[in-house]
Amino acid sequence: MKIAVTYDQGNVFQHFGRTEFFKLYDVEDGKVVSSEVIGSNGVGHGALAGLLENNAVDVLICGGIGGGAQQALAAAGVELCSGAQGNTDEAVEAYLRGELVSAGSTCDHHHHGGDHDCGHHGENHGCGSHGCGENSLRGRNVGKNVRVHYKGTLDDGSQFDSSYDRGEPLEFVCGAGMMIKGFDAAVADMEVGQVVDVHLMPEEAYGMPDPNAIFTIPLAQLQGAEGLSVGQRIYLQNQMGQPVPVTVAAMDEETITFDANHEMAGKALNFRIELVEVQ
């Protein structure tokens, strides 16, 4: 088996589409037997998926990643484990042990991706699943690659995300299901340089909390769970080996309860959006 990790000076690089290097690990009998660092040649996420396929990569471990890149990886037959952070060697060892993929949020809290880009899917995206059915969105920017700056606030005025603070616009394909429904709709017919303020109800953002997404398991079934704390955001792997973001809702001496609802579920969100570029 061969595992690739987005790589930056020994750590997991947090933006798949902009990674300049991958560290490749050859694994035999559950152990790493060799590794090497290769360049990405500065290609986009679609070509990056092809690069991994050409290098016979079976699994990609990365930080934040958008919906389009996930589709490209799936088409290339590469299993995805997003949301990883920290040292790449440790991330691979944790994957091989079947332990928690990572702690923290990948949300670019859209991608608004801890790194927040929150409108992105993902993580199940980049941050939850929104509007992935038939696309009825209309506007001059639908289907185009756009770059936006934005600031996200709650109704009490508190800021939960800002591309301005990161110093880099958020890039996505408008109408491709990479963003929450209301954010996508706001950008669909904007002009470059235009700034809009939008107020999104939960139905246009991350939906309402699902009580079925709260579950309790014995501590003994989850290695390392005793070191977790209530309120901590982590990633678990589902039966398909995919990372699922959850929050520790409660725990006692024998059990731990997780909430798999998006952390913004049930909340109205406000965005100031500036369209920077359309390609």
Backbone as JSON, one array per atom type, in Angstrom:
{
  "sequence": "MKIAVTYDQGNVFQHFGRTEFFKLYDVEDGKVVSSEVIGSNGVGHGALAGLLENNAVDVLICGGIGGGAQQALAAAGVELCSGAQGNTDEAVEAYLRGELVSAGSTCDHHHHGGDHDCGHHGENHGCGSHGCGENSLRGRNVGKNVRVHYKGTLDDGSQFDSSYDRGEPLEFVCGAGMMIKGFDAAVADMEVGQVVDVHLMPEEAYGMPDPNAIFTIPLAQLQGAEGLSVGQRIYLQNQMGQPVPVTVAAMDEETITFDANHEMAGKALNFRIELVEVQ",
  "N": [[0.85, -1.19, 0.0], [0.42, 2.27, -0.69], [0.78, 5.42, 0.75], [-0.02, 8.83, 0.58], [0.81, 12.09, 1.74], [-0.12, 15.44, 2.12], [2.43, 17.86, 2.18], [4.52, 19.92, 4.15], [7.36, 21.09, 5.25], [7.67, 18.96, 7.09], [5.18, 18.77, 8.25], [1.56, 18.24, 7.98], [0.23, 19.69, 5.2], [-2.26, 22.19, 4.88], [-4.0, 22.85, 2.76], [-5.16, 21.22, 0.2], [-5.37, 21.72, -2.64], [-3.35, 23.56, -3.07], [-0.98, 22.48, -2.37], [2.53, 22.04, -2.45], [4.17, 19.91, -2.22], [4.22, 16.36, -1.76], [4.47, 13.77, 0.64], [5.4, 10.52, 0.23], [4.6, 7.28, 1.33], [5.64, 3.98, 1.51], [4.02, 1.08, 2.4], [4.12, -1.98, 4.1], [2.67, -4.88, 5.38], [1.39, -3.39, 7.35], [3.33, -1.62, 8.22], [5.56, 1.15, 7.8], [7.88, 1.11, 5.25], [9.47, 2.58, 3.58], [10.02, 5.98, 2.45], [9.44, 9.03, 0.61], [9.8, 12.39, -0.63], [7.96, 14.19, -2.97], [7.53, 16.62, -5.61], [4.7, 18.7, -6.47], [4.55, 20.09, -8.76], [3.08, 22.35, -9.05], [0.46, 22.08, -10.02], [-3.2, 22.07, -10.52], [-6.06, 20.94, -8.45], [-7.38, 18.85, -9.81], [-5.4, 17.8, -11.53], [-3.61, 17.11, -9.57], [-4.82, 14.9, -8.4], [-4.52, 13.11, -10.5], [-1.74, 12.96, -10.52], [-1.26, 11.64, -8.1], [-2.54, 9.23, -8.68], [-0.91, 8.31, -10.77], [1.35, 7.76, -9.35], [0.67, 5.52, -8.04], [-0.77, 5.75, -5.66], [-2.64, 4.79, -2.84], [-3.98, 5.86, -0.65], [-4.8, 9.09, 0.49], [-3.74, 11.45, 2.82], [-4.67, 14.44, 4.26], [-5.17, 17.99, 4.97], [-7.43, 20.46, 4.81], [-9.9, 20.2, 2.2], [-11.65, 20.55, -0.86], [-14.93, 19.96, -2.42], [-14.76, 19.41, -5.21], [-12.15, 18.44, -5.52], [-12.33, 16.16, -3.95], [-14.04, 14.61, -5.51], [-12.43, 14.23, -7.75], [-10.37, 12.7, -6.66], [-11.8, 10.43, -5.89], [-12.54, 9.48, -8.38], [-10.07, 8.77, -9.28], [-9.55, 6.62, -7.74], [-8.46, 6.9, -5.23], [-8.32, 6.65, -1.79], [-9.61, 8.83, 0.7], [-8.5, 10.66, 3.5], [-9.23, 13.27, 5.17], [-8.66, 16.28, 7.13], [-6.48, 15.97, 8.79], [-3.76, 16.9, 10.95], [-0.6, 18.36, 12.0], [2.52, 16.52, 12.49], [3.65, 14.7, 9.65], [4.62, 12.04, 9.6], [3.66, 11.05, 12.03], [0.94, 11.27, 11.56], [0.54, 9.33, 9.58], [1.27, 7.01, 10.98], [-0.75, 7.02, 12.91], [-2.96, 6.62, 11.28], [-2.42, 4.03, 10.34], [-2.66, 2.62, 12.68], [-5.33, 2.79, 13.05], [-6.44, 4.74, 14.61], [-7.83, 7.82, 16.0], [-8.27, 10.2, 13.46], [-7.58, 12.97, 13.44], [-7.35, 15.89, 15.58], [-9.32, 18.87, 16.01], [-10.62, 21.33, 13.67], [-11.29, 21.05, 10.2], [-12.58, 22.76, 8.67], [-12.33, 25.19, 6.2], [-14.19, 27.21, 7.66], [-16.34, 27.42, 6.0], [-15.25, 25.72, 3.34], [-16.02, 27.65, 4.84], [-13.3, 25.01, 6.55], [-10.32, 26.15, 13.0], [-8.39, 26.27, 10.81], [-10.65, 27.52, 8.92], [-12.88, 27.33, 6.31], [-15.79, 27.73, 5.86], [-18.01, 27.06, 4.15], [-17.51, 24.98, 2.62], [-17.95, 21.57, 1.69], [-17.0, 18.8, 3.03], [-15.18, 18.3, 4.65], [-16.65, 15.88, 6.16], [-15.93, 18.54, 4.83], [-15.11, 19.22, 3.89], [-16.93, 20.44, 5.51], [-19.54, 19.41, 6.31], [-22.57, 18.35, 4.67], [-24.21, 19.84, 2.07], [-26.82, 20.73, -0.04], [-26.31, 18.94, -2.26], [-27.7, 17.84, -4.29], [-29.55, 17.96, -7.37], [-28.55, 20.74, -9.23], [-30.03, 23.81, -9.18], [-29.3, 26.37, -9.26], [-28.92, 29.64, -10.54], [-27.14, 32.1, -12.4], [-24.6, 34.52, -13.34], [-22.12, 33.61, -12.52], [-22.21, 30.91, -12.03], [-20.86, 27.71, -12.21], [-18.35, 28.64, -12.7], [-14.93, 29.24, -11.69], [-14.37, 30.91, -8.77], [-13.09, 33.57, -6.68], [-13.29, 34.73, -3.43], [-13.42, 37.13, -0.8], [-14.4, 37.05, 2.61], [-16.33, 37.65, 5.6], [-17.56, 36.05, 8.43], [-20.2, 36.15, 10.75], [-22.02, 35.62, 13.83], [-25.41, 36.12, 15.03], [-25.11, 37.52, 17.38], [-23.04, 39.14, 16.9], [-20.49, 38.14, 17.13], [-17.51, 37.01, 15.61], [-16.93, 34.21, 13.55], [-15.39, 33.35, 11.51], [-13.06, 34.36, 8.95], [-11.79, 35.25, 5.89], [-10.23, 37.41, 5.39], [-8.67, 37.67, 7.67], [-6.98, 35.53, 7.32], [-5.62, 36.34, 5.15], [-5.93, 35.53, 2.54], [-7.96, 34.95, -0.27], [-10.95, 32.91, -0.51], [-11.31, 30.15, -2.62], [-13.42, 28.63, -4.99], [-15.7, 26.57, -6.94], [-18.45, 28.04, -8.2], [-21.74, 27.06, -7.48], [-21.21, 24.36, -7.57], [-21.72, 22.8, -5.42], [-19.85, 22.92, -3.44], [-20.01, 24.75, -1.44], [-21.99, 26.09, 1.31], [-25.52, 26.35, 0.85], [-26.76, 28.98, 0.88], [-24.55, 30.7, 0.77], [-23.38, 30.08, -1.69], [-25.52, 30.87, -3.35], [-25.54, 33.6, -2.9], [-23.24, 34.47, -4.15], [-23.62, 33.82, -6.77], [-24.58, 35.68, -8.74], [-23.04, 37.93, -8.48], [-20.93, 40.81, -9.17], [-17.5, 41.34, -10.07], [-15.62, 42.87, -7.57], [-17.83, 43.74, -6.2], [-19.54, 44.03, -3.07], [-21.46, 42.27, -0.76], [-23.93, 41.9, 1.83], [-25.24, 39.24, 3.61], [-27.84, 37.43, 5.23], [-28.26, 34.36, 6.58], [-30.56, 31.84, 7.2], [-30.74, 28.82, 9.23], [-31.56, 26.75, 7.47], [-30.48, 27.51, 5.07], [-27.89, 27.27, 5.51], [-26.17, 25.31, 7.58], [-28.23, 23.65, 8.3], [-30.65, 22.14, 10.62], [-29.98, 20.74, 13.88], [-29.57, 17.19, 14.05], [-31.05, 14.78, 15.96], [-30.45, 12.1, 15.73], [-27.83, 12.05, 15.12], [-26.34, 12.0, 17.34], [-24.51, 9.97, 19.44], [-23.61, 7.24, 21.64], [-20.84, 5.43, 22.89], [-18.98, 2.68, 24.34], [-16.1, 3.51, 26.27], [-14.01, 1.73, 26.1], [-14.04, 0.83, 23.51], [-12.76, 2.63, 21.93], [-9.67, 3.5, 21.29], [-7.55, 5.56, 23.17], [-9.53, 7.34, 23.86], [-10.0, 8.07, 26.46], [-8.46, 10.25, 26.98], [-9.71, 12.41, 25.92], [-11.77, 15.42, 26.02], [-14.8, 17.04, 27.1], [-16.47, 18.92, 24.67], [-14.4, 18.96, 22.88], [-13.28, 18.91, 19.52], [-13.03, 16.41, 17.18], [-11.88, 13.86, 14.84], [-13.38, 10.94, 13.7], [-13.18, 7.66, 12.24], [-15.34, 6.3, 9.84], [-17.12, 3.26, 8.83], [-16.27, 3.02, 6.25], [-13.8, 3.99, 6.27], [-13.6, 6.69, 6.11], [-13.05, 10.07, 7.26], [-14.9, 11.45, 9.92], [-16.17, 14.34, 11.28], [-16.66, 15.07, 14.69], [-18.06, 16.15, 17.85], [-17.12, 15.98, 21.25], [-19.62, 15.3, 23.36], [-20.38, 14.41, 25.9], [-19.05, 12.51, 28.66], [-18.26, 9.71, 30.76], [-17.01, 7.45, 33.29], [-17.24, 5.1, 31.89], [-18.44, 5.43, 29.36], [-18.61, 7.36, 26.27], [-19.98, 10.16, 24.66], [-20.76, 11.29, 21.46], [-21.33, 14.03, 19.23], [-22.31, 14.31, 16.04], [-23.34, 16.32, 14.53], [-22.94, 19.27, 12.52], [-20.92, 21.9, 13.77], [-22.04, 24.38, 13.42], [-24.68, 23.89, 13.03], [-28.15, 24.63, 13.18], [-27.82, 27.33, 13.57], [-28.21, 30.76, 12.71], [-26.5, 32.53, 10.21], [-24.31, 35.22, 9.34], [-22.9, 36.9, 6.59], [-20.39, 38.92, 5.15], [-19.56, 39.42, 1.92], [-17.1, 39.65, -0.56], [-16.55, 39.74, -3.92], [-13.74, 38.78, -5.52], [-12.46, 37.72, -7.82], [-13.22, 36.2, -10.97], [-12.92, 33.31, -12.83]],
  "CA": [[0.0, 0.0, 0.0], [1.16, 3.53, -0.7], [0.06, 6.54, 1.36], [0.52, 10.16, 0.3], [0.4, 13.13, 2.68], [0.25, 16.81, 1.74], [3.64, 18.0, 2.98], [5.16, 21.23, 4.27], [8.37, 21.13, 6.31], [7.44, 17.92, 8.08], [3.8, 18.77, 8.74], [0.48, 18.09, 7.0], [-0.17, 20.96, 4.61], [-3.7, 22.26, 5.13], [-4.81, 23.19, 1.58], [-4.79, 20.22, -0.81], [-5.22, 22.27, -3.98], [-2.18, 24.43, -3.17], [0.2, 21.82, -1.83], [3.68, 22.01, -3.36], [4.87, 18.65, -2.04], [3.62, 15.21, -1.1], [5.39, 12.75, 1.15], [4.85, 9.21, -0.1], [5.01, 6.22, 2.25], [5.38, 2.6, 1.12], [3.63, 0.33, 3.6], [4.0, -3.43, 3.98], [2.26, -5.53, 6.63], [1.02, -2.39, 8.34], [4.5, -0.86, 8.66], [6.2, 1.97, 6.79], [9.19, 0.54, 4.9], [10.26, 3.62, 2.93], [9.28, 7.2, 2.18], [10.12, 10.03, -0.2], [9.05, 13.61, -0.88], [7.91, 14.56, -4.39], [6.9, 17.9, -5.89], [3.41, 18.65, -7.17], [4.72, 20.84, -10.0], [2.18, 23.5, -9.06], [-0.77, 21.85, -10.8], [-4.44, 22.2, -9.78], [-6.46, 19.74, -7.72], [-7.69, 17.75, -10.72], [-4.14, 17.2, -11.94], [-3.0, 16.5, -8.38], [-5.4, 13.56, -8.27], [-3.85, 12.3, -11.51], [-0.37, 12.75, -10.06], [-1.3, 10.58, -7.09], [-2.88, 7.98, -9.36], [0.26, 7.88, -11.52], [2.33, 7.26, -8.39], [0.07, 4.33, -7.43], [-1.16, 6.07, -4.28], [-3.91, 4.19, -2.43], [-4.62, 6.67, 0.39], [-4.31, 10.45, 0.69], [-4.0, 12.1, 4.1], [-4.49, 15.87, 4.03], [-5.92, 18.87, 5.85], [-8.68, 20.86, 4.17], [-10.04, 19.8, 0.8], [-12.96, 20.89, -1.37], [-15.74, 18.9, -3.03], [-14.26, 19.04, -6.52], [-10.95, 17.61, -5.34], [-12.76, 14.86, -3.45], [-14.57, 13.86, -6.64], [-11.3, 13.84, -8.6], [-9.68, 11.6, -5.98], [-12.64, 9.24, -5.96], [-12.44, 8.98, -9.76], [-8.73, 8.19, -9.43], [-9.46, 5.44, -6.89], [-7.64, 7.21, -4.05], [-9.08, 6.81, -0.55], [-9.34, 10.14, 1.3], [-8.59, 10.93, 4.94], [-8.97, 14.69, 5.35], [-8.76, 16.78, 8.5], [-5.29, 15.66, 9.59], [-2.9, 18.02, 11.31], [0.63, 17.99, 12.7], [3.61, 15.81, 11.83], [3.15, 13.75, 8.66], [4.95, 10.67, 10.0], [2.74, 10.67, 13.09], [-0.39, 11.11, 10.96], [0.52, 8.03, 8.91], [1.26, 5.97, 12.01], [-2.08, 7.02, 13.51], [-3.85, 5.99, 10.29], [-2.15, 2.6, 10.3], [-3.17, 2.04, 13.92], [-6.78, 2.9, 13.07], [-6.83, 5.65, 15.69], [-8.47, 9.07, 15.55], [-7.53, 10.79, 12.36], [-6.97, 14.21, 13.91], [-8.17, 16.76, 16.41], [-9.46, 20.19, 15.43], [-11.57, 21.47, 12.57], [-10.68, 21.31, 8.9], [-13.37, 23.71, 7.95], [-11.88, 26.44, 5.61], [-15.54, 27.14, 8.05], [-17.12, 27.19, 4.85], [-14.27, 24.62, 3.02], [-16.22, 28.14, 5.96], [-12.54, 24.91, 6.93], [-9.22, 25.8, 12.77], [-8.48, 26.57, 9.4], [-12.07, 27.52, 8.62], [-13.43, 27.81, 5.05], [-17.0, 27.03, 6.28], [-19.07, 26.68, 3.24], [-17.14, 23.79, 1.9], [-18.39, 20.26, 2.13], [-15.77, 18.12, 3.26], [-14.94, 17.79, 5.34], [-17.33, 14.96, 5.39], [-15.58, 19.24, 3.98], [-14.79, 20.59, 4.11], [-17.75, 20.94, 6.59], [-20.93, 19.05, 6.26], [-23.13, 18.14, 3.35], [-25.26, 20.8, 1.8], [-27.28, 20.98, -1.39], [-25.55, 18.21, -3.25], [-28.57, 17.25, -5.29], [-29.56, 18.63, -8.66], [-28.25, 22.14, -9.06], [-30.97, 24.7, -9.86], [-28.79, 27.72, -9.08], [-28.73, 30.38, -11.77], [-26.4, 33.34, -12.25], [-23.47, 34.67, -14.28], [-20.9, 32.97, -12.02], [-22.44, 29.49, -11.8], [-19.98, 26.86, -13.0], [-17.04, 29.28, -12.86], [-14.04, 29.28, -10.53], [-14.42, 32.26, -8.19], [-12.31, 33.84, -5.46], [-14.0, 35.71, -2.62], [-13.09, 37.41, 0.6], [-15.64, 37.08, 3.38], [-16.3, 37.62, 7.07], [-18.76, 35.42, 8.95], [-20.53, 36.48, 12.14], [-23.3, 35.16, 14.36], [-26.34, 37.21, 15.28], [-24.66, 38.33, 18.51], [-21.93, 39.97, 16.43], [-19.2, 37.46, 17.26], [-16.97, 36.51, 14.35], [-16.49, 32.81, 13.6], [-14.5, 33.04, 10.39], [-12.76, 35.5, 8.08], [-10.69, 35.06, 4.95], [-9.37, 38.58, 5.53], [-7.71, 37.38, 8.73], [-6.0, 34.58, 6.79], [-4.86, 37.02, 4.11], [-6.04, 34.83, 1.26], [-9.36, 34.71, -0.63], [-11.45, 31.54, -0.64], [-11.51, 29.79, -4.02], [-14.31, 27.5, -5.19], [-16.5, 26.61, -8.16], [-19.8, 28.46, -7.81], [-22.82, 26.18, -7.88], [-20.76, 22.97, -7.67], [-22.01, 22.09, -4.18], [-18.71, 22.99, -2.53], [-20.31, 25.72, -0.41], [-23.35, 26.03, 1.82], [-26.48, 26.8, -0.17], [-26.97, 30.42, 0.88], [-23.32, 31.36, 0.36], [-23.32, 29.88, -3.13], [-26.55, 31.69, -3.99], [-25.17, 35.01, -2.8], [-22.13, 34.75, -5.08], [-23.98, 33.39, -8.12], [-24.79, 36.75, -9.72], [-22.27, 39.11, -8.11], [-19.93, 41.34, -10.09], [-16.19, 41.49, -9.45], [-15.51, 44.12, -6.8], [-19.05, 43.98, -5.44], [-19.6, 43.54, -1.69], [-22.84, 42.08, -0.33], [-24.18, 41.38, 3.16], [-26.35, 38.28, 3.57], [-28.25, 36.78, 6.48], [-28.7, 33.02, 6.22], [-31.21, 31.01, 8.2], [-30.09, 27.5, 9.27], [-31.9, 25.93, 6.31], [-29.62, 27.93, 3.96], [-26.51, 27.09, 5.96], [-25.83, 23.94, 7.98], [-29.4, 22.9, 8.7], [-30.96, 22.0, 12.03], [-29.34, 19.56, 14.48], [-30.25, 15.91, 13.93], [-30.85, 14.01, 17.2], [-29.89, 10.79, 15.4], [-26.38, 12.19, 14.91], [-25.72, 11.93, 18.67], [-24.4, 8.55, 19.77], [-22.77, 6.91, 22.79], [-20.15, 4.15, 22.78], [-18.1, 2.4, 25.48], [-14.75, 4.04, 26.16], [-13.1, 0.65, 25.76], [-14.06, 0.58, 22.07], [-12.07, 3.69, 21.21], [-8.35, 3.68, 21.87], [-7.15, 6.94, 23.42], [-10.69, 8.19, 24.13], [-9.98, 8.56, 27.85], [-7.73, 11.51, 27.01], [-10.51, 13.47, 25.32], [-12.52, 16.25, 26.96], [-16.08, 17.52, 26.59], [-16.34, 20.1, 23.83], [-13.3, 18.81, 21.94], [-13.67, 18.56, 18.16], [-12.09, 15.43, 16.67], [-12.33, 13.1, 13.68], [-13.45, 9.49, 13.79], [-13.32, 7.02, 10.94], [-16.53, 5.46, 9.7], [-16.83, 1.92, 8.35], [-15.64, 3.12, 4.93], [-12.48, 4.57, 6.45], [-13.64, 8.13, 5.87], [-13.05, 10.85, 8.49], [-16.18, 12.07, 10.28], [-15.96, 15.28, 12.38], [-17.6, 14.96, 15.79], [-17.74, 16.88, 19.07], [-17.36, 15.21, 22.46], [-20.76, 15.92, 24.04], [-20.39, 14.0, 27.31], [-18.33, 11.28, 28.94], [-18.11, 9.31, 32.15], [-15.95, 6.48, 33.44], [-17.43, 3.94, 31.03], [-18.92, 5.73, 28.02], [-18.37, 8.68, 25.71], [-21.05, 10.54, 23.74], [-20.32, 12.18, 20.38], [-22.33, 14.74, 18.44], [-21.79, 14.43, 14.68], [-23.9, 17.49, 13.86], [-21.98, 20.34, 12.28], [-20.89, 22.84, 14.91], [-22.88, 25.53, 13.1], [-26.06, 23.45, 12.81], [-29.15, 25.33, 13.97], [-27.47, 28.73, 13.77], [-28.3, 31.72, 11.61], [-25.16, 33.06, 9.93], [-24.22, 36.45, 8.57], [-21.66, 37.0, 5.82], [-20.06, 40.01, 4.23], [-18.84, 38.73, 0.86], [-16.52, 40.49, -1.6], [-16.1, 38.94, -5.06], [-12.41, 39.26, -5.91], [-12.05, 37.3, -9.16], [-13.96, 35.14, -11.63], [-12.08, 32.71, -13.88]],
  "C": [[0.88, 1.24, 0.0], [0.25, 4.64, -0.19], [0.76, 7.84, 0.99], [-0.03, 11.15, 1.33], [0.8, 14.49, 2.12], [1.34, 17.28, 2.7], [4.17, 19.43, 2.96], [6.08, 21.23, 5.48], [8.06, 20.17, 7.45], [6.02, 17.8, 8.58], [2.8, 18.59, 7.6], [0.08, 19.46, 6.5], [-1.69, 21.01, 4.56], [-4.57, 22.58, 3.92], [-4.4, 22.28, 0.43], [-4.49, 20.83, -2.17], [-4.0, 23.14, -4.17], [-0.9, 23.75, -2.65], [1.31, 21.77, -2.88], [4.42, 20.67, -3.29], [3.96, 17.59, -1.44], [4.74, 14.35, -0.51], [4.71, 11.41, 0.93], [5.46, 8.16, 0.82], [4.65, 4.86, 1.65], [5.15, 1.78, 2.38], [3.51, -1.15, 3.27], [3.68, -4.02, 5.35], [1.99, -4.53, 7.74], [2.15, -1.54, 8.86], [5.08, -0.06, 7.5], [7.6, 1.4, 6.52], [10.07, 1.54, 4.18], [9.4, 4.85, 2.71], [10.12, 8.14, 1.33], [9.21, 11.23, -0.37], [9.12, 13.93, -2.36], [7.23, 15.91, -4.54], [5.6, 17.73, -6.64], [3.46, 19.37, -8.5], [3.7, 21.96, -10.16], [0.91, 23.32, -9.84], [-2.0, 21.97, -9.9], [-4.91, 20.88, -9.21], [-6.82, 18.57, -8.62], [-6.44, 17.02, -11.16], [-3.42, 16.56, -10.76], [-3.52, 15.09, -8.17], [-4.75, 12.62, -9.28], [-2.43, 11.98, -11.13], [-0.31, 11.63, -9.04], [-1.61, 9.24, -7.72], [-1.67, 7.43, -10.11], [1.36, 7.33, -10.62], [1.79, 6.09, -7.58], [-0.29, 4.54, -5.97], [-2.53, 5.46, -3.99], [-4.7, 5.09, -1.49], [-3.98, 8.05, 0.42], [-4.7, 10.93, 2.07], [-3.71, 13.59, 3.9], [-5.23, 16.66, 5.09], [-7.25, 19.2, 5.22], [-8.7, 20.48, 2.7], [-11.47, 20.08, 0.36], [-13.65, 19.73, -2.07], [-15.23, 18.46, -4.39], [-13.06, 18.14, -6.45], [-11.32, 16.23, -4.84], [-13.28, 14.0, -4.59], [-13.45, 13.38, -7.55], [-10.54, 12.67, -7.98], [-10.47, 10.31, -6.06], [-12.56, 8.62, -7.36], [-11.1, 8.3, -10.0], [-8.54, 6.95, -8.56], [-8.61, 5.64, -5.66], [-8.54, 7.42, -2.84], [-8.65, 8.1, 0.13], [-9.49, 10.11, 2.81], [-8.23, 12.39, 5.14], [-9.08, 15.06, 6.82], [-7.56, 16.5, 9.36], [-4.49, 16.92, 9.85], [-1.61, 17.48, 11.91], [1.62, 17.23, 11.83], [3.1, 14.74, 10.87], [3.45, 12.3, 9.05], [3.98, 10.17, 11.07], [1.33, 10.46, 12.55], [-0.51, 9.75, 10.27], [0.48, 6.9, 9.93], [-0.11, 5.87, 12.67], [-3.09, 6.35, 12.56], [-3.66, 4.47, 10.3], [-2.63, 1.89, 11.56], [-4.69, 2.08, 13.99], [-7.29, 3.81, 14.16], [-7.53, 6.88, 15.12], [-7.61, 9.7, 14.48], [-6.84, 12.07, 12.8], [-7.9, 14.92, 14.85], [-8.23, 18.12, 15.75], [-10.4, 20.17, 14.25], [-10.84, 21.7, 11.26], [-11.42, 22.4, 8.18], [-12.6, 24.91, 7.51], [-13.11, 27.2, 5.35], [-16.34, 27.54, 6.93], [-16.68, 25.95, 4.23], [-14.36, 24.24, 3.83], [-17.0, 26.85, 6.2], [-12.51, 25.05, 7.18], [-8.46, 26.06, 11.68], [-9.95, 26.57, 9.08], [-12.29, 27.95, 7.19], [-14.8, 27.18, 5.09], [-17.96, 26.74, 5.22], [-18.74, 25.43, 2.56], [-17.73, 22.56, 2.54], [-17.17, 19.56, 2.61], [-16.01, 16.91, 3.9], [-15.38, 17.04, 6.24], [-17.3, 15.56, 4.06], [-15.19, 20.23, 4.38], [-15.83, 20.91, 4.84], [-19.18, 20.6, 6.42], [-21.42, 18.89, 4.84], [-24.28, 19.08, 3.12], [-25.56, 20.81, 0.32], [-26.56, 20.22, -2.47], [-26.42, 17.58, -4.32], [-28.49, 18.02, -6.59], [-29.41, 20.13, -8.45], [-29.21, 23.0, -9.88], [-30.52, 26.14, -9.76], [-28.53, 28.37, -10.44], [-27.96, 31.67, -11.47], [-25.17, 33.34, -13.13], [-22.23, 33.89, -13.83], [-21.03, 31.46, -11.82], [-21.58, 28.66, -12.76], [-18.58, 27.42, -13.19], [-16.24, 29.21, -11.55], [-14.0, 30.72, -10.02], [-13.52, 32.35, -6.97], [-13.02, 34.95, -4.72], [-13.29, 35.93, -1.29], [-14.41, 37.46, 1.36], [-15.33, 37.19, 4.87], [-17.62, 37.04, 7.53], [-18.97, 35.75, 10.4], [-21.84, 35.82, 12.53], [-24.18, 36.36, 14.66], [-25.95, 38.07, 16.48], [-23.45, 39.19, 18.16], [-20.57, 39.3, 16.5], [-18.77, 36.87, 15.92], [-16.53, 35.06, 14.5], [-15.53, 32.46, 12.48], [-14.24, 34.28, 9.57], [-11.59, 35.15, 7.18], [-9.72, 36.25, 5.01], [-8.29, 38.32, 6.57], [-6.62, 36.41, 8.25], [-5.15, 35.19, 5.68], [-4.93, 36.38, 2.75], [-7.51, 34.59, 0.94], [-9.68, 33.23, -0.67], [-11.75, 31.28, -2.11], [-12.41, 28.57, -4.14], [-15.04, 27.64, -6.52], [-17.93, 26.92, -7.76], [-20.84, 27.49, -8.36], [-22.44, 24.72, -7.96], [-21.04, 22.18, -6.4], [-20.87, 22.11, -3.2], [-18.99, 23.89, -1.33], [-21.71, 25.5, 0.14], [-24.27, 26.76, 0.85], [-26.59, 28.32, -0.25], [-25.75, 31.2, 0.44], [-23.16, 31.27, -1.15], [-24.29, 30.8, -3.86], [-26.19, 33.16, -3.98], [-24.13, 35.39, -3.84], [-22.55, 34.57, -6.54], [-24.08, 34.51, -9.14], [-24.07, 38.04, -9.35], [-21.34, 39.55, -9.23], [-18.6, 41.46, -9.35], [-16.07, 42.86, -8.8], [-16.72, 44.42, -5.95], [-18.94, 43.37, -4.05], [-21.06, 43.42, -1.28], [-22.85, 41.58, 1.12], [-25.39, 40.47, 3.1], [-26.57, 37.7, 4.96], [-28.86, 35.43, 6.11], [-29.36, 32.32, 7.4], [-30.56, 29.62, 8.17], [-30.35, 26.65, 8.04], [-31.03, 26.28, 5.09], [-28.15, 27.72, 4.28], [-26.25, 25.62, 6.29], [-27.0, 23.14, 8.51], [-29.62, 22.88, 10.2], [-30.28, 20.75, 12.59], [-30.21, 18.32, 14.34], [-30.0, 15.08, 15.18], [-30.25, 12.63, 16.93], [-28.38, 10.83, 15.18], [-25.63, 12.21, 16.24], [-25.69, 10.48, 19.1], [-23.4, 8.33, 20.9], [-22.14, 5.54, 22.58], [-19.31, 3.92, 24.04], [-16.7, 2.95, 25.24], [-13.77, 2.97, 25.68], [-13.03, 0.37, 24.27], [-13.25, 1.59, 21.27], [-10.74, 3.99, 21.88], [-8.0, 5.16, 22.0], [-8.29, 7.86, 23.81], [-10.66, 8.77, 25.54], [-9.24, 9.89, 27.97], [-8.49, 12.67, 26.4], [-11.24, 14.26, 26.39], [-13.8, 16.76, 26.29], [-15.88, 18.83, 25.83], [-15.25, 19.99, 22.78], [-13.83, 18.34, 20.58], [-12.61, 17.61, 17.59], [-12.65, 14.78, 15.41], [-12.29, 11.61, 14.02], [-13.49, 8.92, 12.38], [-14.59, 6.19, 10.93], [-16.14, 4.1, 9.12], [-16.16, 1.91, 6.99], [-14.24, 3.72, 5.02], [-12.42, 6.05, 6.23], [-13.68, 8.9, 7.18], [-14.4, 11.53, 8.71], [-15.93, 13.02, 11.46], [-17.06, 15.14, 13.43], [-17.13, 15.83, 16.94], [-18.02, 15.98, 20.26], [-18.45, 15.92, 23.26], [-20.8, 15.61, 25.52], [-19.53, 12.75, 27.45], [-18.32, 11.01, 30.43], [-17.04, 8.23, 32.21], [-16.06, 5.32, 32.46], [-17.81, 4.27, 29.6], [-18.52, 7.14, 27.58], [-19.44, 8.95, 24.65], [-20.52, 11.55, 22.74], [-21.52, 12.8, 19.69], [-21.73, 14.97, 17.05], [-22.45, 15.55, 13.89], [-22.81, 18.52, 13.61], [-22.05, 21.35, 13.41], [-21.71, 24.09, 14.66], [-24.34, 25.14, 12.84], [-27.01, 24.2, 13.73], [-28.9, 26.81, 14.15], [-27.71, 29.55, 12.5], [-26.92, 32.36, 11.44], [-25.25, 34.33, 9.09], [-22.87, 36.51, 7.85], [-21.58, 38.33, 5.11], [-19.14, 39.39, 3.19], [-18.38, 39.74, -0.18], [-16.02, 39.57, -2.73], [-14.82, 39.54, -5.61], [-12.08, 38.94, -7.36], [-12.98, 36.22, -9.67], [-13.1, 34.62, -12.78], [-12.92, 31.84, -14.82]]
}
